[in-house]
Amino acid sequence: MDIERLRTDTPGCAKVAHLNNAGAALPPRPVIEAVNEHFALESTIGGYEAAERNEAAVQHFYDAVARLIGAHADEIAYVENATRAWDMAFYSIPFAEGDRILTTTTEYSSSAIAYQQVAAAKGVKVDAIPDEADGTLSLDALEAELVKGDVRLVSLNHIPTHNGLITPAAGVGRLCRQHGVLYLLDACQSVGQLAIDVGEIGCDMLSGTGRKYLRGPRGTGFLYVRRDILRTLVPPFLDLQAATWHVPNSFEMRDDAQRFETWERYVAGQIGLGVAAAYAADLGMTDIETRVIGLAAKLREELAARPGVTVLDKGPRPSGIVTFSVDGHDPAAIQAAARERDINVNVTNPLSHGYDLGAPSAAVRASVHYYNTEEELERLLSVLPER
Ligand SMILES: *Cc1c(COP(=O)(O)O)cnc(C)c1O
């Protein structure tokens, strides 16, 4: 990859060493321009008129996201963020009393809250599948649960928000298919970071966000739902985009993934997210993945060599999310010291991993992207406290 060119294409790189890509990455110039230009057009000719004129760019979103993850355009919905995208899938599943949901020890707190809500309302049970010794989800333990026959849904994240761990998503998919169980994958941290093919993974539903590794605008997200199951899912909310009213007493839902959408939306954001998805696909997701994982491995290696630093990431091949603690130093103070030198890192929130009882209460999270450089990693290392 031509990192210098990619950095020139990213205005933010001139201002900050941005190691908070798991929070919100710096967008590249084509995304910035697409969003700004559409908003400018709305401001000058009117919002409806602008959407009409940019109809091709709006539609391009579906093709671009589908291409990025190996899906069909009619399997993609545009949703305002990944949480709502995930909700639209999750709350459309007709759970019955006694059904079980299987998840992972690293599950995202918003999803865990949704499980608890459905557990309380419908008598569903929720279990976190135990991990192997290296911290990855145990496929053997998953299979042992699936054979019991009461699992309605396997729902988990591909990469958690607070650790570099990568879930063996395709292994989970194979088991779910074997046992005929629905599989919902939260790919918020993996889309734009790892090469993803929904067919290879074998998930039925997948949610993603715009602002993280995809480098799209904030306030954007998407949902993928596999064609074969799409028509069996009734979204929890339907509007005039999702369905047609047959006046006065009936309605008909769309038969593509846009049944999970609402009509009103951040049109500039949808266009920008389409541009971001195409930008990533054109660069090549395999090259992006290799670069991100390589840079993160380098950072971990240097961190681990420093006295008093503990690298917390799990799994045999951790992602671009690097988490660590420094003995005797508050992660928030490290974040603040870095910020003063224009280095952005984040601090993990203990509630973001409530099922992961072994996780430290807080850690520094330095999440790298392909446009980061080794020099930026050195800058971060140079502001860490000496023990
Ligand atoms: C960020 C994140 C989400 C939520 O995405 P939003 O776009 O903020 O709704 C869900 N799961 C994981 C693992 C995340 O990191």
The ligand as an ORCA input file, in Angstrom:
! r2SCAN-3c Opt
* xyz 0 1
  C     -19.359      0.413     18.253
  C     -19.889     -0.951     18.458
  C     -21.256     -1.204     18.348
  C     -22.281     -0.113     18.135
  O     -22.138      0.607     16.952
  P     -22.883      2.011     16.793
  O     -22.661      2.421     15.386
  O     -22.261      2.914     17.807
  O     -24.322      1.804     17.082
  C     -21.675     -2.507     18.478
  N     -20.809     -3.504     18.702
  C     -19.482     -3.307     18.820
  C     -18.577     -4.458     19.057
  C     -18.978     -2.019     18.706
  O     -17.675     -1.815     18.837
*
